[in-house]
Amino acid sequence: MIHDAGDVFHAEEELIGTSEGAAIAGVRPPNFVRDWASRADFPAPAATTSAGRIWRASEVREYVCRRRPVKPPAERLAAMARKVAWWDPPERTQSRPGLFIARVLARGSVDDILDIEAQYGKAGLRRAVQAAPADILDERARNYWQLVLDLPRDPAPPVRRLP
C-alpha cells in the first residue's frame, strides 16, 4: 500500500502520471498540465513525487468524460440535416459544414445546437457565423451569435433582391 496524506490506496487501483493523463484527455502532456490538471475542479493528485503528480486513473477518466461533450451519432446529425434543409439529402447538407452549422443555429433546437457544438466545437460555430449568408442568419440571429460566441460585431452581408 502507498500512503499519502492519510489516504490508503489499494495496489490494484491504477495510478497515472502526466503522459497517461494526456492520453486519456487526447492532448499533449504540456497541454494536459496547462489546460486540464491546473483547473480548480480537476481531481486532486493522489500523490506528488519528484517526477510529478500522480492521479487515480478512474477519477481522471470520469472528469474528462464530464468535461468533454460526447459527439452525437451519425443518425442524429442526419436527422438534424433533414430538419434544417429538408430539400437536400442529409449527406449533401453535411458535406457543407459551414452552411449546415449556420442552418442549425438559425432553425435548430437547443439540443440540436448543443450537438452541433459537440461535433464541430466553438471554433466551427464561430467560422460558420462569420461566413453565413444573410438569408440563413438574419441580422438579429447574427447579432445574437456574435454576442454568444464573443465575435466582433460585423454587419450582416447584404441580402440579394431580385428586381
C-alpha positions in Angstrom: 0.0 0.0 0.0 1.0 3.6 -0.7 0.4 6.2 2.0 -0.1 9.9 1.3 -1.8 12.5 3.5 -3.6 9.8 5.4 -5.2 8.2 2.3 -4.7 4.5 1.7 -4.6 3.2 -1.8 -5.1 -0.3 -2.9 -2.4 -1.9 -5.1 -5.0 -2.8 -7.8 -6.0 0.9 -8.2 -4.5 2.3 -11.4 -2.4 5.4 -10.8 -1.2 7.5 -13.7 1.2 10.4 -14.5 1.0 13.3 -16.8 1.7 11.3 -20.0 -1.1 8.8 -19.3 -3.5 11.6 -18.3 -2.7 13.5 -21.5 -3.5 10.3 -23.5 -6.9 10.0 -21.7 -7.7 13.6 -22.5 -6.4 13.3 -26.0 -3.9 16.2 -25.7 -0.1 16.6 -25.5 1.4 16.4 -21.9 2.2 20.1 -21.6 -1.4 21.0 -22.7 -2.7 18.5 -20.2 -0.9 20.2 -17.3 -1.9 23.7 -18.5 -5.5 23.1 -19.7 -6.7 20.2 -17.6 -4.7 19.5 -14.4 -4.4 23.2 -13.5 -8.2 23.6 -13.2 -9.6 24.2 -9.8 -12.2 21.4 -10.3 -9.7 18.8 -11.6 -9.3 15.8 -9.2 -6.6 16.3 -6.6 -3.4 14.3 -7.2 -3.2 11.0 -5.3 0.4 11.8 -4.6 3.2 14.1 -5.6 6.6 12.7 -6.3 9.9 14.2 -7.5 8.8 13.1 -11.0 5.5 14.9 -10.8 1.9 14.5 -9.8 0.1 11.1 -9.8 -3.7 10.8 -10.2 -6.2 8.0 -9.9 -6.9 6.9 -13.5 -10.6 6.4 -12.7 -11.0 10.0 -11.5 -9.2 11.5 -14.5 -11.4 9.4 -16.9 -14.6 10.5 -15.1 -13.5 14.1 -15.2 -12.6 14.1 -18.9 -16.0 12.4 -19.7 -17.8 15.1 -17.7 -15.9 18.0 -19.3 -15.8 16.8 -22.9 -19.1 16.6 -24.7 -19.9 13.3 -26.4 -20.2 13.7 -30.2 -23.6 12.9 -31.5 -24.1 9.7 -33.5 -24.3 9.9 -37.3 -28.1 9.2 -37.3 -28.6 12.3 -35.1 -26.6 14.5 -37.4 -28.5 13.2 -40.4 -31.9 13.9 -38.7 -30.8 17.4 -38.0 -29.7 17.8 -41.6 -33.1 16.7 -42.8 -34.8 19.1 -40.4 -32.9 22.2 -41.3 -32.5 21.5 -45.0 -35.4 19.2 -45.9 -34.9 19.8 -49.7 -31.4 18.3 -49.7 -30.2 14.8 -48.9 -28.6 14.8 -45.5 -25.2 13.8 -47.0 -25.2 16.9 -49.2 -26.2 19.1 -46.3 -23.5 17.7 -44.0 -20.9 17.9 -46.8 -21.0 21.7 -46.4 -20.4 22.1 -42.6 -20.4 25.9 -42.6 -23.9 26.1 -44.1 -25.1 23.1 -42.0 -24.0 24.7 -38.8 -25.5 28.1 -39.7 -28.8 26.5 -40.6 -28.8 24.6 -37.2 -28.0 27.9 -35.4 -30.9 29.6 -37.2 -33.5 26.8 -37.0 -32.4 24.2 -34.6 -33.5 23.4 -31.1 -31.3 23.8 -28.0 -30.4 20.1 -28.2 -29.5 20.5 -31.9 -27.2 23.4 -31.1 -25.5 21.5 -28.2 -24.9 18.5 -30.5 -23.5 20.7 -33.3 -21.2 22.4 -30.8 -20.0 18.9 -29.6 -19.4 17.8 -33.2 -17.7 20.9 -34.6 -16.5 22.8 -31.5 -16.9 26.5 -30.7 -14.3 27.4 -33.4 -16.5 25.7 -36.0 -19.5 27.7 -34.8 -17.5 30.9 -35.0 -16.4 30.2 -38.5 -19.9 29.4 -39.6 -21.4 32.6 -38.1 -18.7 34.7 -39.8 -19.3 33.1 -43.2 -23.1 32.6 -43.1 -25.1 34.2 -45.9 -27.7 36.8 -44.8 -30.6 34.5 -46.0 -29.6 31.9 -43.4 -28.6 34.1 -40.4 -30.6 37.3 -40.4 -29.3 40.4 -38.7 -31.0 39.5 -35.3 -29.7 35.9 -35.3 -26.2 37.1 -36.4 -26.1 39.7 -33.6 -27.1 37.1 -31.1 -24.5 34.5 -32.1 -21.8 37.2 -32.4 -22.5 38.1 -28.8 -22.7 34.4 -27.5 -19.6 33.4 -29.4 -17.6 36.5 -28.5 -17.2 37.6 -32.1 -16.6 41.1 -33.4 -19.8 42.8 -34.3 -19.7 42.8 -38.1 -22.7 43.8 -40.0 -24.6 41.1 -41.9 -23.8 40.8 -45.6 -26.4 42.4 -47.9 -29.4 40.4 -48.9 -29.7 40.0 -52.6 -33.0 41.1 -54.0 -34.4 40.2 -57.4 -35.6 43.2 -59.5 
